[in-house]
Amino acid sequence: MLDYEFAGLPLHVLIVHVMVVGVPALALLLVVLAAWPAARRALWIPALLAALLMLGVTYLTIEAGKWLEARVPSAPLIQEHTAQGEDIVPWMYGLVAVAALVAALAIVERSQRRDRTDPEVAAARGYAPSTTRTSPGRIAVVVLLVIAAVGVGAGATWTIIQIGESGSRAVWEGSFSDEPLER
């Protein structure tokens, strides 16, 4: 078993902040890339890498949480938090899938742009260079991709908020005074 500590602190309490910031940021990025072709052209590789990295951070956070759970007294709020912890996993796979679909669309668009800008290549492949018109099929794909990005992103964000809220309750509920302490 690994030692999930860093600088004397449990690693879980440190990397959970990456999840709390990273999941909503990744979700927002994927919505933008699904809807905005220029951004998709420039950022599809970083988005795909970020999604894969966040999936790894998810598993690291869960394992570090299990390590920490074994080292704190059992309490109902901690049990509630740990029961919710793995709820984010399917959402993270969903974000990776959306990132992969964004990447696939960017690659297809890049290939089609090359055909449009190079008449010789298009002629060699047996068809005339296309105009800049977007096909109804492409529009449908983009609309479905935006819907998927919004749905999965909202679900992942809501889930990480719920998990984080239960974790903060487990740590802080009943552990501070309503009034300032005399020093």
N, C-alpha and C positions, 0 to 999 in steps of 0.2 A: 504494500500500500504506500502510495506517495505521501509526502509531507506537504500538506496544502497550507503552508505558512509563508508569509513574506514580511521581512523586517519586524518579526514578532507579532504580526496581525494575521488572523485567519484570511486566507486568500479569497474566500467566498465574499466577505464584506467589501473587498476591494474590487473584484471583477464584476460584481453585480451592477456596479455603476456603468460599466461598459454595456451591459445588457439594457439598462434603463434608458440610456442615451442612444445606443446603437440600433436597437430594434425599430423605434419610431423613425429615426433618421434614414435607415435603410428602406423602410416602408414608403416614406415620402419620396426618396430618390427613385424608387421603382415606379411609382405613379407618374412622376415627372418624365422618366425615360419612356414609359409606355405611351405617353401622350405627345411628346415633343421629339420629332425626328432629329433635329440638330443636336439636341442633348444626347439622344440615343447613340448617334454616330460617334460622339466624343467620349461618352462615359460608360458604354456597355461593358467593357473589360473591367474597369475598377468596380462597377456595381456587382458583377458576377463574382469577382474575387472577394469583395466585402461580404456578400451573402455566404460564401463558403467559409470565410473567416468567422463570421458571426455564428454559423452552425457549430464550428469547433469551440468557440467561446461558450456557447450554450452548454455543451457537454462538460466542459471544464468547470463551469459555474455549478452545474448539478452535482458533479463529483466532489467539488470542494464543499458544497453544502452538506452532502452526506458525511463527509469527514468532520465538518463542524458539528453537525447534529449529534454525532457520537461523543462529542466532548463538552456538551452543555446539558444541564439538567432537563429532563423531559417535562414539557408543559403543553397544555392544549393549544396555545397559539403557535408554538413551534411545530407541533404535529400538523396543524392546519396549513402552515406555510410549506412544510416539506411535502404534504399531500398535493399541493398545487404546483410545486416546482417543475414537474415534468410536463405540465399542460402546455408549455411553450414549444415543446419539441415538434409536434405536427405542424404548427404555424411556421416554424423556422424552415422545415422542409418545403412548405408552401412558398415561402419567400425565395428559397433557392430555385424552386421550379419557375416562379415568375421571372427571376433574374435570368434563368436559362432561356426562357421564351423570349425575353427582351433581346438577349444575345443572338438568338436564332433569327429574329426579325431584322436586327441590325446587319447580320451577315447577308441575308437575302437581299435587303435593300442595297447594300454595298455592291453586290453582284449585279443587280439590275441597274444601278447608277453607272457602273462601268460600261454596260451594254449601251446605255443611252449616250454616253459621252464619247464612245469610240465606234463610229459607224463601220469601220473595217472589221472589228471583232464581231459586231452584230451580223454583218453580211456573211462573214465566214461561218457563223453558226446557223445560217439559213433563215434569218428573219431580219426585218427592217428595224432600224433603231426606233425605240418607242419614244413617244412624246413624254412630257413631264406630268401627264395626267395620272392620277391615282385611281387604280381599279376599285370597283365596288368590293371585290374580295379582300383587298388590302385594307380598305376602310373597315370592313367587318372584323378582320383580324385585330386591328388596332383597337376598335371599340371593345371587343372581348378581352383583350389584354389589359386595357385600362380598368375595366370592371373587375377582372381578376386581381390586379394590383391593389385596387381600392379595397376590395373585400378581404383579401389575405392580409394586407397591411393593417386594416382596421382591426381585424381579429387578433393579429399578433400584438399590436399596440395595446389593445384592451386587456389581453391576457397578461402581458408583462406588467401592466399597471396593477392588475389584481394581485399578481404574485408579489410584487414589490410592496404593495400596501399591506398584505398579510405579514410580510417579513418585517416591515417597520413596526407594525403592531406587536409582533412577537418580541422585538427588542425593546421598544419604548413604552408600551402600555403599562402603567402603574410604576414606572421607574423614575419618575420625576415629581417634584412638588408643584402644586398649583401656585404657590407663593414663593417668592425668592427666599433662599436660605440665608440666615444670618451668618456673616463671616467674621 
